[in-house]
Amino acid sequence: MDPLNKLASLFAEFPGIGSRQSRRFVHYLLKRDKAYITELLRLIEELKESVSECSRCHRYFTKKHREAGGECAICSDKGRDRTMLMVVEKDSDLDAIERSGTYHGLYFVLGGILPILEKHPESKIRIGALLTLLEKESINIQEVILACAVTPESEHTAEYVRNEIVPIAEAHLMTVTTLGRGLSTGTELEYSDADTLRYALEGRK
Ligand SMILES: [Zn+2]
């Protein structure tokens, strides 16, 4: 395969990018100058070295030091409300909630959603790590908020997670809530504005 097609096929693996868009990316790169390409390559190479996955909530964060591992700034912030754990699908949802400034508890990032009829749920989302975290922090956590989008697959994911965590929640007297219906159907959390997120959070049940 020639470089143009090869690169296009790599871009087509990106989330939400189809084959037509991936070819547009390649043509866009062909038009840019050498300095842009050099900077782009440098940043991509640096990404794995400078960004780390939080050992607790599993979000990606920029490391202050070169060594791997450790907790992100949110998890290690002693000022956060440790009685609340919000479970989100992806980093960009967490970012949207943080930007809205309406939530001051901790998070857990599932890292995906469950396709309906998925036979191996544990391969699609971090359900095992979530259960471990709940057990480990059961003394602190009083409420688990399932913050999934209002789409069939997201609602399916929330339902699955709820069923999995109920035994631990009941044993440790935790409440399990979901965001209120301030979110309109089909909306991704990451595209919701601050007021909508606040309303959904206040309306949780
Ligand atoms: Zn974290």
Residues whose N, C-alpha, C, O or C-beta is under 5 A from the ligand:
A	BS01	ZN	C54 R56 C57 H58 E71 C72 C75
